[in-house]
Amino acid sequence: MSMLTPPGMGGKYRITGDKYPRMRRTGGHRRLVLAIIASAAALALIGWGTLQLIQVFTGGDKASAAAGTTQDCDHRTPEPGATPKPDHPRSLPKPAQITVNVFNATPRGGLAKKTADELKKRGFAIGEVGNATKQFDKKVKGTGILLGAKKAAGTAFPVLGTQLAGTEHRTDARTGGEVDLILGTRFKELAKKEDADKALAELAKPKPTSTSSAEKNC
């Protein structure tokens, strides 16, 4: 009889051998369930984050497209028949702020002085008056040439050009604000004062810009 057999018990209740039954642990099954739940939650979180990133990038593309559309609207070429809208008035010098040198490049005598006197009556400041230099003398085939600094191209030239139609505009390296009016072979006289004043008034008005139907939709 084994030492583990209680006293008075024998036969089939007798315990023999040196191995004993052991209880199986149940913690492994619980950990497996928790691991599955954690994995599912992680996958759901990853999926949600991916969806958010897709929405962010999709929204960015839409915003860029909207910005590009706005930019296109700002630089759209006006359509024919579009509604004009006023622009800012041009900043141009007054005749008194423009000094004109009048030079005669024709064979007709006294033409420079006569023209200079008329320009003075119309409010222009007069500088030198005389014959043109050898560079231009008898070489100006048109009405005349307006010669000045680069900055005069958009300031003094348009104003002085209202007094004499058909002039050629040239610029040189001078830094002063004076403008040379070189009278050419086809020059007869200055424009009529009424016409010149009207042209000068139109020049100072705001230039209308067209608003197309596409711009209205922007």
C-alpha positions in Angstrom: 0.0 0.0 0.0 1.2 3.4 -0.8 2.1 6.0 1.8 -0.5 8.2 0.3 -3.3 5.7 0.8 -5.4 6.8 3.8 -5.6 4.2 6.6 -8.4 1.8 6.2 -8.7 2.2 2.5 -7.5 -0.5 0.2 -8.4 -2.3 -2.9 -9.5 -0.2 -5.8 -9.2 3.1 -3.7 -5.5 2.5 -3.2 -3.3 5.1 -4.8 -0.2 3.7 -6.3 2.7 5.2 -8.2 4.6 8.5 -8.0 2.6 10.7 -10.6 -0.3 12.8 -9.6 -3.0 14.5 -11.6 -2.5 18.2 -12.3 -5.0 21.0 -13.0 -4.8 22.7 -16.5 -4.4 26.5 -16.5 -7.2 28.5 -18.2 -5.2 31.8 -18.6 -3.8 31.0 -22.1 -7.3 31.0 -23.7 -8.1 34.4 -22.2 -4.9 35.9 -23.5 -5.6 34.5 -26.9 -9.1 36.2 -26.9 -7.6 39.5 -25.8 -4.9 39.3 -28.5 -7.6 38.8 -31.2 -9.6 41.8 -29.9 -6.5 44.0 -29.8 -5.6 43.1 -33.3 -9.1 43.8 -34.6 -9.0 47.2 -32.8 -5.6 48.0 -34.3 -6.8 47.1 -37.8 -9.9 49.3 -37.4 -7.8 52.2 -36.2 -5.4 51.8 -39.2 -8.4 51.7 -41.6 -9.9 54.8 -40.0 -6.6 56.7 -40.2 -6.2 55.7 -43.9 -9.7 57.0 -44.7 -8.9 60.3 -43.0 -5.7 60.7 -45.0 -7.5 60.0 -48.2 -10.1 62.6 -47.4 -7.4 65.2 -46.5 -5.5 64.7 -49.7 -8.7 64.6 -51.8 -9.8 67.9 -50.1 -6.4 69.4 -50.9 -6.8 68.6 -54.5 -10.2 70.2 -54.6 -8.9 73.3 -52.9 -6.0 73.5 -55.4 -8.4 73.1 -58.3 -10.6 75.9 -56.8 -7.6 78.1 -56.4 -6.5 77.4 -60.0 -10.1 78.2 -61.2 -10.0 81.5 -59.3 -6.6 82.4 -60.8 -7.8 81.5 -64.3 -10.8 83.8 -63.7 -8.6 86.7 -62.7 -6.5 86.4 -65.9 -9.2 85.3 -68.3 -9.2 87.0 -71.7 -12.3 89.2 -72.1 -14.9 87.8 -74.5 -16.2 89.9 -77.4 -19.2 91.9 -76.4 -18.4 91.7 -72.7 -19.7 94.4 -70.3 -17.0 97.1 -69.8 -16.0 98.1 -66.3 -13.9 101.2 -65.4 -10.3 100.9 -64.5 -8.2 103.2 -62.4 -7.4 106.6 -64.1 -4.0 106.9 -65.7 -1.4 109.0 -64.0 -0.1 111.3 -66.8 1.8 114.6 -66.6 0.1 117.8 -67.4 1.4 119.8 -70.5 3.1 122.3 -68.2 5.1 119.5 -66.7 6.6 118.5 -70.1 9.5 120.4 -71.6 9.6 120.1 -75.3 12.6 120.8 -77.5 11.5 121.5 -81.1 13.8 120.7 -84.0 13.2 121.2 -87.7 14.4 118.4 -89.9 12.8 119.8 -93.1 14.1 122.3 -95.7 11.3 124.8 -94.7 12.6 127.6 -92.6 11.0 128.9 -89.4 8.9 125.7 -88.9 10.4 124.9 -85.5 9.8 128.3 -84.0 6.2 128.5 -85.3 5.5 125.0 -83.8 7.1 125.9 -80.5 5.1 129.0 -80.1 1.9 127.1 -80.7 2.8 124.4 -78.2 3.6 127.1 -75.6 0.1 128.6 -76.1 -1.3 125.1 -75.4 0.5 125.0 -72.0 3.7 123.1 -72.8 7.1 124.2 -71.5 9.5 125.0 -74.3 13.2 124.2 -74.2 15.6 124.4 -77.3 14.3 125.5 -80.7 16.3 125.1 -83.9 17.4 122.9 -86.7 17.7 119.1 -86.2 21.2 117.6 -85.9 22.9 115.9 -88.9 21.6 112.5 -87.6 18.0 113.6 -88.4 18.3 116.5 -90.8 16.3 115.8 -94.0 16.1 112.1 -92.9 12.7 112.1 -91.1 10.2 111.0 -93.8 7.1 110.9 -91.6 5.3 113.6 -89.6 7.9 113.7 -86.9 9.7 111.8 -84.1 9.3 112.1 -80.4 12.6 111.3 -78.7 13.1 111.0 -74.9 14.1 108.8 -72.0 12.5 105.4 -71.5 10.2 106.7 -68.8 8.7 109.1 -71.3 7.2 106.3 -73.3 4.2 105.9 -71.0 4.1 109.5 -69.7 5.2 112.4 -71.9 4.9 110.7 -75.3 1.1 110.1 -75.1 0.4 113.6 -73.9 2.5 115.3 -76.5 1.3 112.9 -79.1 -2.2 114.3 -78.8 -0.9 117.5 -80.4 0.6 115.8 -83.4 -0.8 112.6 -85.0 1.4 110.0 -86.7 4.6 110.6 -84.8 7.2 107.9 -84.3 8.3 107.3 -80.7 12.0 106.6 -79.9 13.9 106.4 -76.6 17.6 107.1 -75.9 20.0 107.0 -72.9 19.1 110.5 -71.5 17.9 110.7 -67.9 16.2 114.1 -68.1 12.5 114.5 -68.6 12.6 116.8 -71.6 11.3 115.5 -75.0 12.5 116.3 -78.5 10.0 116.9 -81.1 11.7 116.5 -84.5 9.5 117.7 -87.3 9.6 115.5 -90.4 8.9 116.0 -94.1 5.2 115.2 -93.9 4.6 117.6 -91.1 2.2 120.5 -92.0 0.8 121.8 -88.7 -0.2 120.7 -85.2 -3.6 119.2 -84.7 -6.4 121.7 -84.1 -6.6 122.7 -80.5 -10.1 121.5 -80.1 -9.2 118.1 -81.4 -6.0 118.0 -79.3 -7.9 119.0 -76.1 -10.5 116.3 -76.7 -7.8 113.7 -77.3 -6.1 114.8 -74.1 -9.3 114.5 -72.1 -9.9 111.0 -73.5 -6.4 110.0 -72.6 -6.9 110.9 -69.0 -10.1 108.9 -68.6 -10.1 105.5 -67.0 -9.7 102.7 -69.6 -12.7 100.3 -69.6 -12.0 96.6 -69.2 -14.3 93.9 -70.3 -16.1 91.6 -67.8 -16.9 88.3 -69.6 -19.7 86.0 -68.6 -17.1 83.5 -67.4 -15.7 86.0 -65.0 -19.2 86.6 -63.6 -19.5 83.0 -62.8 -16.2 83.0 -60.8 
